[in-house]
Amino acid sequence: MAEVVSPVPGAGRREPGEVGRARGPPVADPGAALSPQGEIIEGCRLPVLRRNQDNEDEWPLAEILSVKDISGRKLFYVHYIDFNKRLDEWVTHERLDLKKIQFPKKEAKTPTKNGLPGSRPGSPEREVKRKVEVVSPATPVPSETAPTSVFPQNGSARRAVAAQPGRKRKSNCLGTDEDSQDSSDGIPSAPRMTGSLVSDRSHDDIVTRMKNIECIELGRHRLKPWYFSPYPQELTTLPVLYLCEFCLKYGRSLKCLQRHLTKCDLRHPPGNEIYRKGTISFFEIDGRKNKSYSQNLCLLAKCFLDHKTLYYDTDPFLFYVMTEYDCKGFHIVGYFSKEKESTEDYNVACILTLPPYQRRGYGKLLIEFSYELSKVEGKTGTPEKPLSDLGLLSYRSYWSQTILEILMGLKSESGERPQITINEISEITSIKKEDVISTLQYLNLINYYKGQYILTLSEDIVDGHERAMLKRLLRIDSKCLHFTPKDWSKRGKW
Amino acid sequence: MSKLSFRARALDASKPLPVFRCEDLPDLHEYASINRAVPQMPTGMEKEEESEHHLQRAISAQQVYGEKRDNMVIPVPEAESNIAYYESIYPGEFKMPKQLIHIQPFSLDAEQPDYDLDSEDEVFVNKLKKKMDICPLQFEEMIDRLEKGSGQQPVSLQEAKLLLKEDDELIREVYEYWIKKRKNCRGPSLIPSVKQEKRDGSSTNDPYVAFRRRTEKMQTRKNRKNDEASYEKMLKLRRDLSRAVTILEMIKRREKSKRELLHLTLEIMEKRYNLGDYNGEIMSEVMAQRQPMKPTYAIPIIPITNSSQFKHQEAMDVKEFKVNKQDKADLIRPKRKYEKKPKVLPSSAAATPQQTSPAALPVFNAKDLNQYDFPSSDEEPLSQVLSGSSEAEEENDPDGPFAFRRKAGCQYYAPHLDQTGNWPWTSPKDGGLGDVRYRYCLTTLTVPQRCIGFARRRVGRGGRVLLDRAHSDYDGVFRHLDLDMLSSPQHSPVSQFANTSETNTSDRSFSKDLSQILVNIKSCRWRHFRPRTPSLHDSDNDELSCRKLYRSINRTGTAQPGTQTCSTSTQSKSGSGSAHFAFTAEQYQQHQQQLALMQKQQLAQIQQQQANSNSSTNTSQGFVSKTLDSASAQFAASALVTSEQLMGFKMKDDVVLGIGVNGVLPASGVYKGLHLSSNTPTALVHTSPSTAGSPLLQPSNMTQTSSSHSALSHQVTAANSATTQVLIGNNIRLTVPSSVATVNSIAPINARHIPRTLSAVPSSALKLAAAANCQVSKVPSSSSVDSVPRENHESEKPALNNIADNTVAMEVT
C-alpha cells in the first residue's frame, strides 16, 4: 500500500521540499554557510560522535537537521546517515567534528527558485504546484546517481525506490490513478484514505522528521520516542509526557496523571477480550466505536512507527491490543491494527511491540496472532507496506519459522518424497503467497533441480530453526481464541 | 549439459514442490546457476531504509549465524521500566475475571471530566476550599465545562454562569482563575487535544493535525445521493437526542429536588410528631425565627389533627381565596365548586327561608365562608409546592415583580367566553349570580339625607361602590320618607336583625301608599339601605367601653406584643364570629347580655394580667390605650364622611370590636341570616377564650368559627372588593394570605392557635403572638396593622368626599 502512494508524480513532488530544505540555505546565502565563524547550519554534514551498543565511540557521518539555542548553548539535531531516524538526537557542539564539515552545496539540477531557505512548507497548495512544475523534469535522476546522492536520504532515495518497477505491479497503476485523481480534485496532497502507512513523504517536512516528544511515561515504563508524533503541540515542550497506562490518555504532569487515575477505572484496554492464555490477552477495539482510545493508541504508536500516518481518523480500523496481566491490570505490550476491509489482503496495518517488551518474542506473538485471525477468516494476509527494518526482521523470522515448521513436519506418504505446493503453505499458514515465496527465496530453499523446482532444507537451516524454536516459548493457542469475523462490507460503513 | 541448456520455468505456486534434505542431493550445486530464474521478491521496505547500516548488519548476521546475535541487533533508543512511584499512583489490585472481558456498550461513557487538575490548580482549589465548598472533581468539572463551552474565544462570565451549576460566587472565582490560566496557556485549550483539521483546507499539511475525517469517502465510495441526506438526518437525530438528554437531565434534577423536599417535609413531620407539636406552634415559632431569610418556597405547616374535616376545609380555603383574589371585580364562582362542601355549614342549608335569603345561598356557601380563613396547609397546595418547578422557574423570572405568578393552591379558570352577562347582578339565566345584594332596594343616602328610591349597589372600578338607580312610580313618595323615623332609637339592632332576615325574601310588589311602604320598611319587609354613620350607632355603654378597650388592646398588642394581642385576635374572632350569625330576638338579647358579661370578665382578666405584669407595662399600656382611643375617636368622627374606603375601615373596626353586631356587615347590602343555632354558645365560648372557653375549643369548633369568620370577611370583600386594605385590620388571618406565602401560612396559624394555648402555655403563646405580630408588620404596609391604613384613609378623605355623593357604602337598616 505504501508504495501505491509513491508513484512518479508523487516522487516528483517530493523533491523540492527535501532538496530545498537541504540545499536551500546555501542558495539563498552561500556566504553565511561558509562564514568565517564556521557557523553550523541546517544541511551541514559532518562526523558526529556516537556511542554504539558495544559502548565504542564512532564518528558516523551525520546531517544537521536543526539548530536550537537553549540558554546560550547551541544544540544540534543530527541524523546519522545510513542509520535509522530513531537514532537521531540532539547533540552538543563538542560531539561535532567540525574539521570534516561539508556545507550543503548548491545542486546544479535544482532551479534556484526552488531553493527556498525555509524548511517548512508554506501554503500547501502553492508548494505543491511549485513542486510539480519544477521538479517533475528532475525525477528521472535516481538519487544514487545524483551528485548529491549522499544526502537527501529521505527525499530522492525514497522516490527512487517507489518508482522502481516491479515492486508491486498493481500498485503502480493504482497509484497513478489515485494520484491523477488527487490533482484533478485540486486537493493537493491528501494521502489516500485506505491503509495506515505512508511512504510518500510529501507531507514530510522538517517538523515530522524530528522527534518532538522527549520522553513518555507509561505505567512503570519510561519510553524515549523514536519518531515524531502529533501529540498536542503544547505538550511537546514537556520533559515528560504522562500517559495513563490503561486508557493511554496523555497528561502534562504527574499530578494530572494522578488526578486522572482517580477518575479512570479502566484496568484493561476498552474492548472485548478475544484471546486469553496465561497472562497474555488480546483485546479487540473498534476504531469507530472507541475513538479516544484508538487515537491515543495511534499517537503512542506513532512515536515508534516512522511510516505510520495519522492523517485520517481511525474509523476503518480494528485494533488488537496485546496485554500482559498482573495484579494491577492488563498492561499493554503491543498491538496491531487492521483494516476492517482491506482491498489488498492486508491483515495488519501497523504493528508494534512497545520498546520495553521488545526482543522478548512478543512481536512474533503479535504476528502469529494476526495470522490466526486470518485463518479464522479463511483468508491469506500480509502486512501493509512499507515494513520497517524491525518489521522486516520480525516478519521474516516469523515466516521462516512458520514455513520451516511445516516443511520439516511433512511426512512422506507411502515412501515417496514429501511434497507441498506454495499455495498449500499459504493456505495452512494464511501467509500470502508472495510472502511465502520471498521467504523461501530468502532462506534459499527453492532450487531448480532436474527440470523442476524443489525445496531443499540444509543442515544449517534445520539446526538454526530448531535452536530458534527452542527459544520461542510464547505461542498463540488457537483454542483460546474467541473470535468471529464480521463482514464489514455488509455494514455499509466501517 | 542439457540440464543447463533450458531456462527454468516460472515458479508455479500450485505445483507441488518436493522437499529434500540437502544431504540427500549431493549434486544440487550443479543446478545453482539457474536458481536465479525465480524472481526476487521485494522486501517490502523502503529502499533507503533497507540499506541502513544496522539492518544490513543484522540481516547478514542472521544469514551467517542463522539467528540474531545480541550485538548485531538493531539499536533503539533506550526505555526504562523502573518508575518507583508506579505502585503508589496506580491503585490497588485488579482481579482477573474468570470470563473473557466483554465491554458493555456505553459503559465507556462515564461522565468524568476530561480536565485533570494540575499542581497549580491544586493550590488554587485548596485556597478556595477555605472560603467555599469545592472539591477537586468539582473544579475539574467546571474547568471542563468552561473549556468545552469555549471555542476560539473563551466564554464570558455570563455564559459561564449558564454553563455551570454552581453558585455565583464560586463560578466567579473559578472563572477568574480559569481565564487567567487560559491566557497564559500555550495551547488552544487547557485540555490538551490533538489539533483538528480546519474546514478551509489550510491544515492539509499541518503535521500536528491528525485524525481528519474521511469526508471524501462518503462522496467517492458509492455515489448515492441519500448518503449525504441520511448523514444529515443522523446529525439532526443526534442533535435531537442530545436535546432529549438535556431535558431528561433537567427532569432528573427536578425530581431529585422533589424527592428531597418530600423527605424534608417528612422529616419535619416526624420531628414535630416526636415533639408533640400537633398544632404547629413549634413550627410557627421556628418559622418565625427563620423569617429573615426568605425561603424560596413555603414549607407548609400542617397541623397534626384528627379532624379530617379541619384539614379538608382548609384545603378548600386556599383555593377559594386565591380565586377570589383573582376575580375580585366580578366574583365569578363556577357552580360546581359549590357542590363540593355543602356540609360544612349545615345551617346554611338548614336555614329556613324566612331567615335566610335564598339568593344569598350561593354567596354564602360554606366554602365562601371559609374563603379567607387561611389554612396552614393542605394537600393540594402541598403537592403543588412539591412539584415545585414553577416555583423554581419564578426565581429567574425576567419580568421581575410584574410577571404573572401562579400561586400555589390557586385554581385558574379559563375565561367564560360564551357568557357575557356574568355579572353578579345579572340574573342566573344570563349567566350571573342573581345576587340579592345587587337587587334594587330602597336606598337612603346619609349626606344629603334623603331617600333616593330604588337603587342597587354594585362595585365599580377601583372598588368604588356605585348606585344604579331605578325609576319607579313611588320616587316622589320615597323622597319624603321620614328617615328619622327609620333611624329612631327604638329601632334596636335586635329588631333590625330579626326582621331583616325575614324580609329578605320579600317580593317586589309595592304597596300603594307611602304609609304602607313605611310600615313595610319598618317591619323590615322591605329592605332599606342607607349609608351608615357613626352617629347612628346606638351602641350601649357597655359596647362603647368595650370598643375602647378592644381598641386599646389592639394597639397595645401591636405596639407591645403580649397577651393582649392574643385576646385581640380572639376578640376579633369572637366579634366576627358573633357578628354574622343571624339571631332571633331572644337569641340576640341573650347574646348581648352574655357578650357584655363576657367582656366584663375579659376586661377584668386583662386588668388582672396587666396587674400581674410589671407596673411600667401597665402604665404604658394604659397610656397607649388612651391615646389610641382618642385616635379612634378622631377616626370615628372622620368616618362621618361616607366613602367606601372609610366604610370599609369602619367595618373592620366593627368587626374587630365586636360592635358589628349592630350594624353588622355594613357594606354587604343584604344581611345574610345565617342561622347557626348551635353556634351561639360556640361563639360565646370564643369570645372568652382566655377564660373557660379555651379548653372547649375543639378543632371542629374552630373550623366553624373560622368559617363563619371568613364569611364575614368575604362580605367585606364583596363590598369593597378592590380594596385589600379594608380586609386588613379585620384579622391578621385575612390579610396576610394574599401575599407572601410563608407569612401567610404562619400568621393565620398563630392567630388561630393562640387562644387555644393561652390558658395552657401562656408563655409560649406570648412568644407566638409576638411572632405573629412581627410577621404581620412585615407584610406590605397595606396589609399591616390598622393604624397605618387609617392614616392613609384620612389623607384620602378629601378626594373621597368628592365622590361621596355617588359612591356610598351601604348598611342594612
Interface residues (C-beta under 8 A of the other chain):
Chain A: A2 N52 Q53 D54 P60 D82 F83 N84 R86 L87 P121 S123 P124 E127 S143 Q153 N154 A157 R158 A160 V161 Q164 G166 R167 K168 I187 P188 S189 A190 M193 S199 H203 D205 V207 T208 E217 G219 R220 H221 R222 L223 K224 P225 W226 F228 P230 Y231 P232 Q233 E234 L235 T237 E245 Y250 G251 R252 S253 L254 K255 C256 L257 Q258 R259 H260 L261 T262 K263 C264 D265 R267 H268 P270 G271 N272 E273 I274 R276 S281 F283 K289 N290 K291 Q295 C298 L299 H307 L310 Y311 Y312 D313 T314 D315 P316 Y325 C327 K328 G329 F330 L354 P355 P356 Q358 R359 P383 K385 P386 L387 S388 D389 L390 G391 L392 L393 Y395 S397 L407 L410 R417 P418 Q419 I420 T421 I422 N423 S426 K433 E434 D435 V436 I437 S438 Q441 I446 N447 Y448 Y449 K450 G451 Q452 Y453 I454 L455 T456 L457 S458 E459 D460 I461 V462 D463 G464 H465 R467 A468 H482
Chain B: K3 A8 L11 D12 A13 S14 K15 P16 L17 P18 V19 F20 R21 C22 E23 L25 L28 Y31 A32 I34 N35 A37 V38 P39 Q40 M41 P42 T43 G44 M45 E46 K47 E48 E49 E50 S51 E52 H53 H54 L55 A58 I59 Q62 Y65 G66 E67 K68 N71 V73 I74 P75 V76 P77 E78 A79 E80 S81 N82 I83 Y85 Y86 I89 Y90 P91 E93 F94 M96 L100 I101 H102 I103 P105 L108 A110 Q112 P113 D116 L117 D118 S119 E122 P136 L137 E140 C185 R186 G187 P192 S193 V194 K195 G201 S202 T204 N205 P207 Y208 V209 A210 F211 R212 R213 R214 E216 K217
